[in-house]
Amino acid sequence: MTSDHLSGVLERLDTWLEGNTPGEVPALNPSATQDAIDRVAEGRFSLHPDLVALLRWHNGIRFGLPHNAGYILPGGYSILPAQSMEGGQREMEQLVAWSLEEDTDEVVTMFIVADGVEIVGDGQTHYLREDLGLTAAPATAHVKWVPIGATRSGDRLVVDHRHGPMYGNVHAVAHDGTDFQTAWDSVRAMCEDMLISLEANQPLTACRLGSGYVPRIRTTSFGAMLDWEII
């Protein structure tokens, strides 16, 4: 399916949120600028079209609102602004660099991963670009992972930009790096799953987080809010 299809899904999500949970709407930022989108990966790799469509829908949320609006993704995740995606990807690079460092103070070798990006290693092990993850299995950081969502406790959703069967997958990574799982096959699958669930008031069907989620509308003094109840 094309990015035009995803844009239509996102427009319908807007319509549902505005009509059913207006308390969430003030937290959603306007579309990201093309410059902000370009800076997320900044020439390291091309952003997945689904991620570009997500940023053109809303540039994440405004953090710090008194009623914690905007955490609309299942599992209590918000959508991150482009600037936070950019910072999160650079943090991934640093985590990978630290994971490859030698434990001594000896000189380390520099591995060029992309133009202008240097990753340090122990000078003995040879790393392929696609192998530069924090741990072998499960990986908890990768230079081609872009964080797109976060919970208030620091757990993150990342989009995988590695070539191969996981390209475009949305992974959930625990804040302490102890857990990693694929939550959806793609951003498109995540958004479609949410839309079908919200419009039909039924459990998610494509999400692989935990035992599953069903949408619930919560009434507050700031307006109706969206919760995802664990099944």
N, C-alpha and C positions, 0 to 999 in steps of 0.2 A: 504494500500500500504506500501511497505517496505522502509527502509532507503536507500536501493539500488536504488529504484525508485526515491526518492528525490535527491540522489546524481546525477542521470542522468539529472534531471531537472536543478540542479545547474550547471552542466557542460554545458548544453545548454545556460543557462543565461550567463556564461562566454563567450561562443562563440558569442552570440549576442552583448554583451558589447564591446568585442574586435573588432568586425567588424563594429559596428555602432556608438559607443560612446567611442572611445579610450581615450578621455580626462578623463574618470572616472577610467580607469584601474590602473594608478599609485597609487591611494589612497587605493586600496584593499590589505590588508595584506596577507601574506602566511597563510597556515593552522595553527590552534592553536595546541600546543603540548598537549599530553594527560594529562600532569601534570597541565597545565593551565585549561583544561576542568574540571579536577577533583576538582580543587580549587573553581570553581564557586559555588557549593553547599556544598562542603567539608563535605560529610556524612550526611547532614541535610535531604536530600531526593535525589532520583535518577533523574538526568536531563532527560527531555523528549528526546527520540531518535531524533526527528526532530531538536531540538536545538543542539544536539551533531553533527548532520550532517551539520548544518549551520556553526558551528565553524570549522569543518574539511574542509569545503569549503574555507572560508576566516575567519581569526581571526579579524573580523571587519575591520575598516578603519584606516588610518593614519590621525589624525586630524591636522588642522592648515596649510594645503596646501593653497597657495595664491589664488587658483581659487575655493576653497570650493568643491573639488571633493569628491565623495564617498557617497553623500546623495541620494542614488539611489532608496530607497523605496518610494512608494506612500505616499504623505503627507509631503515630505521633510525630512524623517527619514534616518539616517545612520544606518548601522549595528555596534553594539558595539563590541569592543574586549573583550575577556574572562575576563581580569582584571577589565574592567568597569562593566561587568555583575556581577562579584563577589562583587565589591564595591556597586553596586546598590541593590543587594539582602540584603547585610548587612545594608544598609540604610533603606530598607523596615522594617527590624527587629527593628531598632531604632525608626522609625515612629510609629510602632505598640506599642512599649514600652512606648513611650511618650503618646500615645492615652489612654493607660490603667493606667497611673499614676494618683494618687489622687492630687487634687489641693492644699492640705496642705502639711506641712512638716512632717507629721506623718510617721511612719514606714510603708513600703509597702511590700506586699507579692511577692515572686518570683515564676513565673510559668515556669516550664521546658517544652520547646517546642520540643527540640531535644537534643541529647547528646552535652553538652557543650554550649547550647544556653539558655539564661535566659531572660524571658520577665516579666516586672514588672506589677503589678496590684494593685487594691485598697484594697485587702485583704478581700473583702466582696462578690464580684461577682465571680462565678465559670465559667471559660472559657474552652470550648472544643478546642482542637488543631485546628480544621477546622474553628472555629469561630474567630480566632485571626486576624481580619481585622481592619483597622483604623476606619471605620464607618460602620454602618449596611448596608446601601444601598444608593447610590452606594459606594462600597469600593474604596478607593484611595490608599491603601497600604495593603500588605499581606505578611506574612513571607514565603509563598510559591509562590510568584511572582518573576520572574527573568526578569529584564529589558534587552531587546535585541536590542533596537533601540532608537534613540533620535534625535530630531530636534535641530537646533541651538538655539531655544528659550527655550529648556528644556523640551518640551513635550516628553513622552516616550511610547514605545511599550513594553509590558511585556507578558511573557508566563506564563500561569496559571498552577501550579503544584498541585493544590488541587484535591483530588480524587472526582469523580463525573462527571456530564455532562459538566462542564467547563474545564475539564482536557485537556491541550494542547491548549486552546483558546489563541489567541493573542488579548490583550486588549490595547486600546489607553487611556493614562492617561494624563490629562493636567498638565502642570508644577506647577500650583498653587493649584492642588488638587480639582478643582471645577467641573471637568467633567471626566466621565469614560464611555467607550463604548467598546463592543467587535467588533474588526475590521475584523478579519478572524477567522474561526473555528480552524485553526492550522497554524504552520509555513509552513507545506507542502502546504496547501491551498493557503497561501500567495504567495509562490514561483511559484506554478502552475499558479495562477491568473496573476502574473507578466509576466511569460513566454508566455502564450497564448496572452496576450495583446500586448506584444512587437513584437512577431513574426507575428501577424495578423494586427498590428497597429489598434487596436480596444480598446474601453473602458474596464476597469476592470469589471468583472462580479460577483466576490465573495466578493469584498471589501464592508464593510458597513460604511466606513468613509465618512461623509458628503454626497454630492450629486453624487459622483463618480469622477473618474479620467481617463484621456486618455494620452498616452505617447506622448511626443514631443521631437524632437532632436534640440538642440540649438548649433549653431556654435560659438566658441570662439577662441581666440588666442592660447589656450592650447589644442585645439582639440574639437571635438564634445562632447557635454554633454547631459545627460538625464534629462528632466524635466517631471513632471506629472501635467498636466493642469486640473484644476477643471472644470467639466462639468456644 
